[in-house]
Amino acid sequence: MKNQQRSNGSLFNSPATSAAALIQFHDDKCFDYLQSLSKIHGKAVPTIYPFDVFSRLCMVDIVDRLGINRYEIEIILDETNRCWQQRSEEIILDVSCCALAFWLLRKNGYEVSSGTHLILNGIKSEVSW
């Protein structure tokens, strides 16, 4: 279980999976994650938290390919850039998300380094684009 636990204490950013792990293993990090969600969302929590960056990046890609330029795209890209700079697990641990984030950020003029460390299944590797 520990190798799948995110830095926020969740398992796969899933409140349900984290709650099951809390019940089964009495994990303090899962408890802290769930408690933080209840403070933010009250009694009804989302199925995934934090929200999926990859889904938003796919939406940006589709809207961009259609030639529609919207203010919301800039907000999503600014947030993605912040996550990229902080090496957020949500981006770095998902190869598809990492590649799409890199491409969209570069394409839209953000300064993104040409190499990053990806951590896949506990194995560190250097990737250069």
A tleap script that builds the chain and sets N, CA, C and O, in Angstrom:
source leaprc.protein.ff14SB
mol = sequence {
  NMET LYS ASN GLN GLN ARG SER ASN GLY SER
  LEU PHE ASN SER PRO ALA THR SER ALA ALA
  ALA LEU ILE GLN PHE HIE ASP ASP LYS CYS
  PHE ASP TYR LEU GLN SER LEU SER LYS ILE
  HIE GLY LYS ALA VAL PRO THR ILE TYR PRO
  PHE ASP VAL PHE SER ARG LEU CYS MET VAL
  ASP ILE VAL ASP ARG LEU GLY ILE ASN ARG
  TYR GLU ILE GLU ILE ILE LEU ASP GLU THR
  ASN ARG CYS TRP GLN GLN ARG SER GLU GLU
  ILE ILE LEU ASP VAL SER CYS CYS ALA LEU
  ALA PHE TRP LEU LEU ARG LYS ASN GLY TYR
  GLU VAL SER SER GLY THR HIE LEU ILE LEU
  ASN GLY ILE LYS SER GLU VAL SER CTRP
}
set mol.1.N position { 0.827 -1.190 0.000 }
set mol.1.CA position { 0.000 0.000 0.000 }
set mol.1.C position { 0.875 1.259 0.000 }
set mol.1.O position { 0.549 2.227 -0.687 }
set mol.2.N position { 1.944 1.266 0.732 }
set mol.2.CA position { 2.777 2.463 0.872 }
set mol.2.C position { 3.366 2.942 -0.455 }
set mol.2.O position { 3.570 4.141 -0.645 }
set mol.3.N position { 3.640 2.007 -1.378 }
set mol.3.CA position { 4.227 2.442 -2.651 }
set mol.3.C position { 3.190 3.099 -3.576 }
set mol.3.O position { 3.576 3.711 -4.572 }
set mol.4.N position { 1.906 2.992 -3.281 }
set mol.4.CA position { 0.849 3.626 -4.077 }
set mol.4.C position { 0.301 4.890 -3.415 }
set mol.4.O position { -0.531 5.587 -3.997 }
set mol.5.N position { 0.765 5.186 -2.197 }
set mol.5.CA position { 0.229 6.331 -1.454 }
set mol.5.C position { 0.871 7.624 -1.935 }
set mol.5.O position { 2.095 7.727 -2.021 }
set mol.6.N position { 0.038 8.602 -2.245 }
set mol.6.CA position { 0.514 9.906 -2.703 }
set mol.6.C position { 1.003 10.726 -1.516 }
set mol.6.O position { 0.745 10.377 -0.364 }
set mol.7.N position { 1.700 11.804 -1.796 }
set mol.7.CA position { 2.232 12.650 -0.728 }
set mol.7.C position { 1.126 13.312 0.079 }
set mol.7.O position { 1.356 13.716 1.219 }
set mol.8.N position { -0.093 13.435 -0.500 }
set mol.8.CA position { -1.210 14.025 0.244 }
set mol.8.C position { -1.877 13.008 1.181 }
set mol.8.O position { -2.818 13.349 1.898 }
set mol.9.N position { -1.383 11.747 1.174 }
set mol.9.CA position { -1.913 10.715 2.056 }
set mol.9.C position { -2.926 9.806 1.408 }
set mol.9.O position { -3.308 8.791 1.991 }
set mol.10.N position { -3.374 10.151 0.205 }
set mol.10.CA position { -4.409 9.367 -0.461 }
set mol.10.C position { -3.818 8.168 -1.189 }
set mol.10.O position { -2.609 8.070 -1.399 }
set mol.11.N position { -4.698 7.275 -1.560 }
set mol.11.CA position { -4.346 6.204 -2.487 }
set mol.11.C position { -5.025 6.545 -3.804 }
set mol.11.O position { -6.253 6.547 -3.892 }
set mol.12.N position { -4.231 6.832 -4.824 }
set mol.12.CA position { -4.734 7.150 -6.162 }
set mol.12.C position { -5.645 8.386 -6.187 }
set mol.12.O position { -6.502 8.492 -7.064 }
set mol.13.N position { -5.475 9.318 -5.246 }
set mol.13.CA position { -6.322 10.511 -5.140 }
set mol.13.C position { -7.793 10.153 -5.008 }
set mol.13.O position { -8.658 10.919 -5.433 }
set mol.14.N position { -8.082 9.012 -4.432 }
set mol.14.CA position { -9.457 8.518 -4.316 }
set mol.14.C position { -9.888 8.484 -2.855 }
set mol.14.O position { -9.308 7.747 -2.057 }
set mol.15.N position { -10.901 9.272 -2.494 }
set mol.15.CA position { -11.405 9.213 -1.122 }
set mol.15.C position { -11.924 7.821 -0.741 }
set mol.15.O position { -11.715 7.375 0.388 }
set mol.16.N position { -12.594 7.135 -1.665 }
set mol.16.CA position { -13.149 5.812 -1.358 }
set mol.16.C position { -12.033 4.798 -1.087 }
set mol.16.O position { -12.098 4.043 -0.116 }
set mol.17.N position { -11.024 4.783 -1.937 }
set mol.17.CA position { -9.910 3.856 -1.755 }
set mol.17.C position { -9.143 4.189 -0.478 }
set mol.17.O position { -8.711 3.291 0.246 }
set mol.18.N position { -8.978 5.472 -0.206 }
set mol.18.CA position { -8.284 5.898 1.002 }
set mol.18.C position { -9.070 5.525 2.256 }
set mol.18.O position { -8.486 5.141 3.269 }
set mol.19.N position { -10.395 5.637 2.185 }
set mol.19.CA position { -11.241 5.250 3.327 }
set mol.19.C position { -11.140 3.742 3.574 }
set mol.19.O position { -11.076 3.302 4.722 }
set mol.20.N position { -11.125 2.960 2.505 }
set mol.20.CA position { -10.984 1.509 2.654 }
set mol.20.C position { -9.637 1.157 3.294 }
set mol.20.O position { -9.564 0.274 4.149 }
set mol.21.N position { -8.580 1.847 2.878 }
set mol.21.CA position { -7.253 1.610 3.455 }
set mol.21.C position { -7.220 2.031 4.924 }
set mol.21.O position { -6.576 1.378 5.745 }
set mol.22.N position { -7.903 3.107 5.250 }
set mol.22.CA position { -7.973 3.556 6.640 }
set mol.22.C position { -8.642 2.494 7.505 }
set mol.22.O position { -8.164 2.183 8.596 }
set mol.23.N position { -9.731 1.947 7.021 }
set mol.23.CA position { -10.446 0.915 7.774 }
set mol.23.C position { -9.593 -0.348 7.909 }
set mol.23.O position { -9.511 -0.933 8.989 }
set mol.24.N position { -8.970 -0.759 6.827 }
set mol.24.CA position { -8.194 -2.007 6.816 }
set mol.24.C position { -6.866 -1.889 7.565 }
set mol.24.O position { -6.505 -2.779 8.335 }
set mol.25.N position { -6.134 -0.786 7.338 }
set mol.25.CA position { -4.762 -0.678 7.840 }
set mol.25.C position { -4.573 0.383 8.927 }
set mol.25.O position { -3.484 0.494 9.490 }
set mol.26.N position { -5.626 1.169 9.234 }
set mol.26.CA position { -5.549 2.227 10.250 }
set mol.26.C position { -4.393 3.189 9.961 }
set mol.26.O position { -3.611 3.531 10.848 }
set mol.27.N position { -4.306 3.613 8.707 }
set mol.27.CA position { -3.217 4.464 8.249 }
set mol.27.C position { -3.494 5.933 8.589 }
set mol.27.O position { -4.532 6.475 8.212 }
set mol.28.N position { -2.576 6.560 9.289 }
set mol.28.CA position { -2.735 7.956 9.707 }
set mol.28.C position { -2.755 8.932 8.536 }
set mol.28.O position { -3.489 9.919 8.568 }
set mol.29.N position { -1.958 8.668 7.503 }
set mol.29.CA position { -1.932 9.562 6.346 }
set mol.29.C position { -3.272 9.552 5.615 }
set mol.29.O position { -3.746 10.594 5.163 }
set mol.30.N position { -3.877 8.378 5.501 }
set mol.30.CA position { -5.211 8.292 4.880 }
set mol.30.C position { -6.222 9.078 5.708 }
set mol.30.O position { -7.075 9.777 5.162 }
set mol.31.N position { -6.122 8.958 7.013 }
set mol.31.CA position { -7.032 9.691 7.895 }
set mol.31.C position { -6.877 11.193 7.701 }
set mol.31.O position { -7.868 11.913 7.585 }
set mol.32.N position { -5.634 11.666 7.668 }
set mol.32.CA position { -5.386 13.100 7.477 }
set mol.32.C position { -5.926 13.580 6.138 }
set mol.32.O position { -6.502 14.666 6.060 }
set mol.33.N position { -5.749 12.783 5.073 }
set mol.33.CA position { -6.272 13.125 3.745 }
set mol.33.C position { -7.793 13.250 3.792 }
set mol.33.O position { -8.355 14.229 3.301 }
set mol.34.N position { -8.453 12.263 4.379 }
set mol.34.CA position { -9.920 12.279 4.445 }
set mol.34.C position { -10.432 13.416 5.314 }
set mol.34.O position { -11.447 14.039 5.000 }
set mol.35.N position { -9.734 13.681 6.396 }
set mol.35.CA position { -10.130 14.780 7.268 }
set mol.35.C position { -9.988 16.125 6.543 }
set mol.35.O position { -10.831 17.007 6.703 }
set mol.36.N position { -8.923 16.282 5.747 }
set mol.36.CA position { -8.746 17.536 5.003 }
set mol.36.C position { -9.860 17.709 3.966 }
set mol.36.O position { -10.314 18.827 3.721 }
set mol.37.N position { -10.302 16.592 3.354 }
set mol.37.CA position { -11.411 16.676 2.399 }
set mol.37.C position { -12.709 17.088 3.076 }
set mol.37.O position { -13.475 17.883 2.530 }
set mol.38.N position { -12.955 16.554 4.255 }
set mol.38.CA position { -14.202 16.900 4.940 }
set mol.38.C position { -14.214 18.365 5.353 }
set mol.38.O position { -15.278 18.980 5.422 }
set mol.39.N position { -13.045 18.927 5.629 }
set mol.39.CA position { -12.973 20.353 5.954 }
set mol.39.C position { -13.266 21.212 4.720 }
set mol.39.O position { -13.894 22.266 4.821 }
set mol.40.N position { -12.805 20.752 3.565 }
set mol.40.CA position { -12.993 21.506 2.325 }
set mol.40.C position { -14.400 21.340 1.769 }
set mol.40.O position { -15.035 22.321 1.382 }
set mol.41.N position { -14.891 20.097 1.727 }
set mol.41.CA position { -16.125 19.783 1.014 }
set mol.41.C position { -17.316 19.446 1.917 }
set mol.41.O position { -18.425 19.268 1.415 }
set mol.42.N position { -17.118 19.357 3.206 }
set mol.42.CA position { -18.218 18.995 4.091 }
set mol.42.C position { -18.547 17.516 3.998 }
set mol.42.O position { -17.652 16.671 3.983 }
set mol.43.N position { -19.828 17.209 3.935 }
set mol.43.CA position { -20.262 15.809 3.956 }
set mol.43.C position { -20.156 15.116 2.598 }
set mol.43.O position { -20.033 13.892 2.543 }
set mol.44.N position { -20.200 15.863 1.523 }
set mol.44.CA position { -20.146 15.273 0.184 }
set mol.44.C position { -18.784 15.576 -0.434 }
set mol.44.O position { -18.468 16.734 -0.705 }
set mol.45.N position { -17.985 14.548 -0.656 }
set mol.45.CA position { -16.657 14.746 -1.239 }
set mol.45.C position { -16.656 14.244 -2.681 }
set mol.45.O position { -17.446 13.367 -3.031 }
set mol.46.N position { -15.778 14.792 -3.519 }
set mol.46.CA position { -15.706 14.340 -4.913 }
set mol.46.C position { -15.125 12.930 -4.997 }
set mol.46.O position { -14.496 12.454 -4.051 }
set mol.47.N position { -15.336 12.273 -6.120 }
set mol.47.CA position { -14.815 10.918 -6.284 }
set mol.47.C position { -13.303 10.912 -6.455 }
set mol.47.O position { -12.647 9.924 -6.125 }
set mol.48.N position { -12.747 11.999 -6.965 }
set mol.48.CA position { -11.300 12.144 -7.107 }
set mol.48.C position { -10.924 13.514 -6.573 }
set mol.48.O position { -11.560 14.515 -6.904 }
set mol.49.N position { -9.888 13.554 -5.747 }
set mol.49.CA position { -9.391 14.837 -5.263 }
set mol.49.C position { -7.910 14.696 -4.981 }
set mol.49.O position { -7.551 13.745 -4.287 }
set mol.50.N position { -7.023 15.544 -5.448 }
set mol.50.CA position { -7.340 16.717 -6.246 }
set mol.50.C position { -7.826 16.323 -7.637 }
set mol.50.O position { -7.597 15.205 -8.097 }
set mol.51.N position { -8.494 17.253 -8.288 }
set mol.51.CA position { -9.113 16.972 -9.570 }
set mol.51.C position { -8.073 16.627 -10.623 }
set mol.51.O position { -6.928 17.075 -10.556 }
set mol.52.N position { -8.473 15.854 -11.560 }
set mol.52.CA position { -7.586 15.290 -12.559 }
set mol.52.C position { -7.045 16.350 -13.518 }
set mol.52.O position { -7.800 16.948 -14.286 }
set mol.53.N position { -5.764 16.571 -13.468 }
set mol.53.CA position { -5.106 17.531 -14.345 }
set mol.53.C position { -5.181 17.058 -15.795 }
set mol.53.O position { -5.387 17.865 -16.702 }
set mol.54.N position { -5.013 15.756 -16.016 }
set mol.54.CA position { -4.992 15.217 -17.367 }
set mol.54.C position { -6.292 15.508 -18.115 }
set mol.54.O position { -6.251 15.866 -19.292 }
set mol.55.N position { -7.434 15.365 -17.463 }
set mol.55.CA position { -8.727 15.639 -18.104 }
set mol.55.C position { -8.813 17.088 -18.564 }
set mol.55.O position { -9.281 17.372 -19.666 }
set mol.56.N position { -8.360 17.996 -17.718 }
set mol.56.CA position { -8.398 19.408 -18.086 }
set mol.56.C position { -7.435 19.715 -19.228 }
set mol.56.O position { -7.736 20.524 -20.106 }
set mol.57.N position { -6.272 19.058 -19.210 }
set mol.57.CA position { -5.315 19.278 -20.299 }
set mol.57.C position { -5.860 18.752 -21.625 }
set mol.57.O position { -5.648 19.371 -22.668 }
set mol.58.N position { -6.554 17.626 -21.599 }
set mol.58.CA position { -7.180 17.108 -22.824 }
set mol.58.C position { -8.216 18.084 -23.364 }
set mol.58.O position { -8.316 18.296 -24.572 }
set mol.59.N position { -8.988 18.675 -22.453 }
set mol.59.CA position { -9.975 19.670 -22.868 }
set mol.59.C position { -9.292 20.877 -23.517 }
set mol.59.O position { -9.752 21.377 -24.544 }
set mol.60.N position { -8.201 21.340 -22.918 }
set mol.60.CA position { -7.459 22.464 -23.479 }
set mol.60.C position { -6.953 22.102 -24.867 }
set mol.60.O position { -7.051 22.911 -25.790 }
set mol.61.N position { -6.418 20.905 -25.026 }
set mol.61.CA position { -5.906 20.459 -26.314 }
set mol.61.C position { -7.006 20.462 -27.377 }
set mol.61.O position { -6.789 20.935 -28.492 }
set mol.62.N position { -8.166 19.946 -27.041 }
set mol.62.CA position { -9.286 19.872 -27.998 }
set mol.62.C position { -9.773 21.267 -28.380 }
set mol.62.O position { -9.965 21.560 -29.560 }
set mol.63.N position { -9.970 22.123 -27.384 }
set mol.63.CA position { -10.437 23.488 -27.651 }
set mol.63.C position { -9.407 24.247 -28.481 }
set mol.63.O position { -9.764 25.005 -29.384 }
set mol.64.N position { -8.131 24.040 -28.171 }
set mol.64.CA position { -7.061 24.694 -28.910 }
set mol.64.C position { -7.034 24.230 -30.365 }
set mol.64.O position { -6.859 25.042 -31.274 }
set mol.65.N position { -7.205 22.939 -30.584 }
set mol.65.CA position { -7.200 22.402 -31.951 }
set mol.65.C position { -8.386 22.922 -32.766 }
set mol.65.O position { -8.303 23.029 -33.990 }
set mol.66.N position { -9.481 23.241 -32.091 }
set mol.66.CA position { -10.640 23.808 -32.783 }
set mol.66.C position { -10.442 25.275 -33.116 }
set mol.66.O position { -11.241 25.867 -33.842 }
set mol.67.N position { -9.375 25.864 -32.584 }
set mol.67.CA position { -9.077 27.258 -32.875 }
set mol.67.C position { -9.794 28.223 -31.953 }
set mol.67.O position { -9.838 29.424 -32.221 }
set mol.68.N position { -10.352 27.711 -30.875 }
set mol.68.CA position { -11.054 28.557 -29.925 }
set mol.68.C position { -10.064 28.971 -28.842 }
set mol.68.O position { -9.423 28.121 -28.223 }
set mol.69.N position { -9.941 30.255 -28.618 }
set mol.69.CA position { -9.030 30.747 -27.601 }
set mol.69.C position { -9.856 31.345 -26.474 }
set mol.69.O position { -10.577 32.321 -26.682 }
set mol.70.N position { -9.758 30.782 -25.309 }
set mol.70.CA position { -10.581 31.231 -24.196 }
set mol.70.C position { -9.741 31.554 -22.978 }
set mol.70.O position { -8.631 31.050 -22.807 }
set mol.71.N position { -10.294 32.400 -22.144 }
set mol.71.CA position { -9.648 32.802 -20.903 }
set mol.71.C position { -9.442 31.611 -19.976 }
set mol.71.O position { -8.432 31.546 -19.274 }
set mol.72.N position { -10.386 30.660 -19.961 }
set mol.72.CA position { -10.295 29.494 -19.079 }
set mol.72.C position { -9.055 28.658 -19.388 }
set mol.72.O position { -8.468 28.050 -18.493 }
set mol.73.N position { -8.665 28.633 -20.657 }
set mol.73.CA position { -7.472 27.878 -21.047 }
set mol.73.C position { -6.251 28.449 -20.349 }
set mol.73.O position { -5.408 27.700 -19.855 }
set mol.74.N position { -6.153 29.760 -20.305 }
set mol.74.CA position { -5.018 30.401 -19.641 }
set mol.74.C position { -4.986 30.057 -18.158 }
set mol.74.O position { -3.914 29.826 -17.598 }
set mol.75.N position { -6.138 30.023 -17.527 }
set mol.75.CA position { -6.207 29.681 -16.103 }
set mol.75.C position { -5.702 28.256 -15.877 }
set mol.75.O position { -4.908 28.007 -14.970 }
set mol.76.N position { -6.169 27.326 -16.710 }
set mol.76.CA position { -5.758 25.927 -16.578 }
set mol.76.C position { -4.261 25.779 -16.840 }
set mol.76.O position { -3.575 25.050 -16.125 }
set mol.77.N position { -3.754 26.467 -17.860 }
set mol.77.CA position { -2.332 26.371 -18.169 }
set mol.77.C position { -1.477 27.004 -17.076 }
set mol.77.O position { -0.407 26.487 -16.755 }
set mol.78.N position { -1.932 28.116 -16.498 }
set mol.78.CA position { -1.201 28.723 -15.375 }
set mol.78.C position { -1.133 27.754 -14.191 }
set mol.78.O position { -0.083 27.593 -13.568 }
set mol.79.N position { -2.256 27.118 -13.894 }
set mol.79.CA position { -2.292 26.149 -12.798 }
set mol.79.C position { -1.409 24.937 -13.101 }
set mol.79.O position { -0.709 24.433 -12.223 }
set mol.80.N position { -1.451 24.478 -14.348 }
set mol.80.CA position { -0.618 23.346 -14.760 }
set mol.80.C position { 0.859 23.711 -14.670 }
set mol.80.O position { 1.678 22.894 -14.251 }
set mol.81.N position { 1.196 24.923 -15.058 }
set mol.81.CA position { 2.584 25.373 -14.966 }
set mol.81.C position { 3.061 25.391 -13.517 }
set mol.81.O position { 4.187 24.989 -13.226 }
set mol.82.N position { 2.199 25.860 -12.605 }
set mol.82.CA position { 2.562 25.842 -11.183 }
set mol.82.C position { 2.807 24.412 -10.709 }
set mol.82.O position { 3.775 24.139 -9.998 }
set mol.83.N position { 1.920 23.503 -11.112 }
set mol.83.CA position { 2.080 22.089 -10.741 }
set mol.83.C position { 3.362 21.523 -11.338 }
set mol.83.O position { 4.070 20.757 -10.685 }
set mol.84.N position { 3.663 21.903 -12.588 }
set mol.84.CA position { 4.880 21.425 -13.255 }
set mol.84.C position { 6.118 21.886 -12.493 }
set mol.84.O position { 7.028 21.099 -12.234 }
set mol.85.N position { 6.141 23.177 -12.134 }
set mol.85.CA position { 7.291 23.728 -11.427 }
set mol.85.C position { 7.489 23.069 -10.062 }
set mol.85.O position { 8.616 22.933 -9.586 }
set mol.86.N position { 6.378 22.662 -9.439 }
set mol.86.CA position { 6.441 22.010 -8.126 }
set mol.86.C position { 6.631 20.505 -8.246 }
set mol.86.O position { 6.684 19.798 -7.240 }
set mol.87.N position { 6.734 20.012 -9.491 }
set mol.87.CA position { 6.856 18.580 -9.768 }
set mol.87.C position { 5.740 17.782 -9.086 }
set mol.87.O position { 5.987 16.795 -8.392 }
set mol.88.N position { 4.531 18.234 -9.304 }
set mol.88.CA position { 3.348 17.613 -8.714 }
set mol.88.C position { 3.223 16.152 -9.137 }
set mol.88.O position { 3.398 15.814 -10.308 }
set mol.89.N position { 2.918 15.298 -8.173 }
set mol.89.CA position { 2.739 13.869 -8.452 }
set mol.89.C position { 1.667 13.637 -9.505 }
set mol.89.O position { 1.775 12.721 -10.320 }
set mol.90.N position { 0.638 14.467 -9.484 }
set mol.90.CA position { -0.474 14.288 -10.410 }
set mol.90.C position { -0.027 14.400 -11.867 }
set mol.90.O position { -0.639 13.804 -12.753 }
set mol.91.N position { 1.026 15.153 -12.111 }
set mol.91.CA position { 1.559 15.287 -13.471 }
set mol.91.C position { 2.712 14.301 -13.686 }
set mol.91.O position { 2.707 13.541 -14.655 }
set mol.92.N position { 3.670 14.312 -12.813 }
set mol.92.CA position { 4.916 13.574 -13.018 }
set mol.92.C position { 4.716 12.063 -13.013 }
set mol.92.O position { 5.418 11.356 -13.736 }
set mol.93.N position { 3.783 11.549 -12.222 }
set mol.93.CA position { 3.597 10.099 -12.138 }
set mol.93.C position { 2.761 9.522 -13.280 }
set mol.93.O position { 2.662 8.302 -13.411 }
set mol.94.N position { 2.169 10.367 -14.095 }
set mol.94.CA position { 1.341 9.915 -15.215 }
set mol.94.C position { 2.026 10.334 -16.516 }
set mol.94.O position { 2.058 11.517 -16.854 }
set mol.95.N position { 2.569 9.367 -17.237 }
set mol.95.CA position { 3.348 9.671 -18.435 }
set mol.95.C position { 2.528 10.442 -19.468 }
set mol.95.O position { 3.035 11.391 -20.067 }
set mol.96.N position { 1.278 10.054 -19.685 }
set mol.96.CA position { 0.428 10.746 -20.662 }
set mol.96.C position { 0.200 12.190 -20.242 }
set mol.96.O position { 0.292 13.107 -21.059 }
set mol.97.N position { -0.096 12.382 -18.974 }
set mol.97.CA position { -0.339 13.727 -18.453 }
set mol.97.C position { 0.935 14.564 -18.541 }
set mol.97.O position { 0.892 15.735 -18.916 }
set mol.98.N position { 2.052 13.964 -18.197 }
set mol.98.CA position { 3.339 14.670 -18.234 }
set mol.98.C position { 3.660 15.127 -19.659 }
set mol.98.O position { 4.055 16.273 -19.875 }
set mol.99.N position { 3.489 14.230 -20.620 }
set mol.99.CA position { 3.789 14.570 -22.014 }
set mol.99.C position { 2.858 15.658 -22.538 }
set mol.99.O position { 3.302 16.596 -23.200 }
set mol.100.N position { 1.558 15.531 -22.238 }
set mol.100.CA position { 0.596 16.524 -22.711 }
set mol.100.C position { 0.837 17.880 -22.050 }
set mol.100.O position { 0.762 18.917 -22.709 }
set mol.101.N position { 1.126 17.871 -20.753 }
set mol.101.CA position { 1.418 19.122 -20.041 }
set mol.101.C position { 2.646 19.793 -20.639 }
set mol.101.O position { 2.643 20.997 -20.894 }
set mol.102.N position { 3.695 19.007 -20.861 }
set mol.102.CA position { 4.926 19.550 -21.447 }
set mol.102.C position { 4.641 20.186 -22.804 }
set mol.102.O position { 5.056 21.315 -23.065 }
set mol.103.N position { 3.937 19.463 -23.662 }
set mol.103.CA position { 3.655 19.938 -25.018 }
set mol.103.C position { 2.801 21.204 -24.995 }
set mol.103.O position { 3.112 22.174 -25.687 }
set mol.104.N position { 1.722 21.202 -24.201 }
set mol.104.CA position { 0.837 22.366 -24.167 }
set mol.104.C position { 1.518 23.583 -23.545 }
set mol.104.O position { 1.342 24.707 -24.016 }
set mol.105.N position { 2.293 23.356 -22.490 }
set mol.105.CA position { 2.987 24.484 -21.865 }
set mol.105.C position { 4.009 25.078 -22.824 }
set mol.105.O position { 4.079 26.297 -22.979 }
set mol.106.N position { 4.800 24.228 -23.465 }
set mol.106.CA position { 5.792 24.716 -24.436 }
set mol.106.C position { 5.121 25.448 -25.582 }
set mol.106.O position { 5.563 26.523 -25.990 }
set mol.107.N position { 4.041 24.854 -26.104 }
set mol.107.CA position { 3.334 25.419 -27.253 }
set mol.107.C position { 2.757 26.796 -26.939 }
set mol.107.O position { 2.650 27.645 -27.824 }
set mol.108.N position { 2.387 27.014 -25.686 }
set mol.108.CA position { 1.766 28.268 -25.291 }
set mol.108.C position { 2.744 29.237 -24.633 }
set mol.108.O position { 2.326 30.174 -23.953 }
set mol.109.N position { 4.058 29.014 -24.832 }
set mol.109.CA position { 5.065 29.989 -24.435 }
set mol.109.C position { 5.539 29.921 -22.998 }
set mol.109.O position { 6.235 30.828 -22.543 }
set mol.110.N position { 5.186 28.880 -22.273 }
set mol.110.CA position { 5.674 28.748 -20.900 }
set mol.110.C position { 7.093 28.207 -20.927 }
set mol.110.O position { 7.441 27.407 -21.796 }
set mol.111.N position { 7.919 28.644 -19.972 }
set mol.111.CA position { 9.278 28.130 -19.874 }
set mol.111.C position { 9.235 26.807 -19.142 }
set mol.111.O position { 9.004 26.750 -17.934 }
set mol.112.N position { 9.462 25.745 -19.893 }
set mol.112.CA position { 9.453 24.398 -19.333 }
set mol.112.C position { 10.789 23.771 -19.679 }
set mol.112.O position { 11.200 23.771 -20.839 }
set mol.113.N position { 11.469 23.233 -18.670 }
set mol.113.CA position { 12.785 22.639 -18.921 }
set mol.113.C position { 12.658 21.469 -19.891 }
set mol.113.O position { 11.621 20.809 -19.953 }
set mol.114.N position { 13.721 21.223 -20.642 }
set mol.114.CA position { 13.678 20.163 -21.645 }
set mol.114.C position { 13.954 18.786 -21.051 }
set mol.114.O position { 14.004 17.802 -21.789 }
set mol.115.N position { 14.129 18.696 -19.775 }
set mol.115.CA position { 14.319 17.406 -19.117 }
set mol.115.C position { 13.655 17.421 -17.764 }
set mol.115.O position { 13.585 18.460 -17.108 }
set mol.116.N position { 13.176 16.292 -17.354 }
set mol.116.CA position { 12.562 16.192 -16.031 }
set mol.116.C position { 12.770 14.789 -15.502 }
set mol.116.O position { 13.009 13.854 -16.266 }
set mol.117.N position { 12.679 14.650 -14.215 }
set mol.117.CA position { 12.762 13.317 -13.609 }
set mol.117.C position { 11.363 12.747 -13.524 }
set mol.117.O position { 10.463 13.370 -12.962 }
set mol.118.N position { 11.182 11.577 -14.075 }
set mol.118.CA position { 9.915 10.870 -13.944 }
set mol.118.C position { 10.113 9.738 -12.965 }
set mol.118.O position { 11.133 9.049 -12.989 }
set mol.119.N position { 9.153 9.554 -12.124 }
set mol.119.CA position { 9.213 8.453 -11.180 }
set mol.119.C position { 8.099 7.503 -11.555 }
set mol.119.O position { 6.922 7.803 -11.356 }
set mol.120.N position { 8.467 6.361 -12.095 }
set mol.120.CA position { 7.484 5.387 -12.555 }
set mol.120.C position { 7.673 4.104 -11.761 }
set mol.120.O position { 8.721 3.460 -11.816 }
set mol.121.N position { 6.628 3.751 -11.021 }
set mol.121.CA position { 6.663 2.528 -10.218 }
set mol.121.C position { 7.892 2.469 -9.323 }
set mol.121.O position { 8.497 1.410 -9.152 }
set mol.122.N position { 8.255 3.604 -8.758 }
set mol.122.CA position { 9.369 3.639 -7.836 }
set mol.122.C position { 10.742 3.680 -8.496 }
set mol.122.O position { 11.750 3.696 -7.790 }
set mol.123.N position { 10.816 3.697 -9.821 }
set mol.123.CA position { 12.083 3.722 -10.530 }
set mol.123.C position { 12.296 5.125 -11.067 }
set mol.123.O position { 11.454 5.652 -11.794 }
set mol.124.N position { 13.417 5.729 -10.710 }
set mol.124.CA position { 13.714 7.069 -11.195 }
set mol.124.C position { 14.443 6.954 -12.522 }
set mol.124.O position { 15.354 6.142 -12.681 }
set mol.125.N position { 14.026 7.778 -13.467 }
set mol.125.CA position { 14.723 7.801 -14.756 }
set mol.125.C position { 14.752 9.221 -15.283 }
set mol.125.O position { 13.825 9.995 -15.042 }
set mol.126.N position { 15.786 9.561 -15.985 }
set mol.126.CA position { 15.911 10.898 -16.577 }
set mol.126.C position { 15.302 10.865 -17.967 }
set mol.126.O position { 15.627 9.996 -18.776 }
set mol.127.N position { 14.435 11.797 -18.234 }
set mol.127.CA position { 13.801 11.876 -19.544 }
set mol.127.C position { 14.132 13.236 -20.144 }
set mol.127.O position { 13.994 14.259 -19.474 }
set mol.128.N position { 14.557 13.254 -21.368 }
set mol.128.CA position { 14.831 14.507 -22.071 }
set mol.128.C position { 13.982 14.578 -23.320 }
set mol.128.O position { 13.821 13.591 -24.039 }
set mol.129.N position { 13.437 15.767 -23.572 }
set mol.129.CA position { 12.652 15.958 -24.786 }
set mol.129.C position { 13.403 16.862 -25.711 }
set mol.129.O position { 12.924 17.162 -26.804 }
savepdb mol mol.pdb
quit
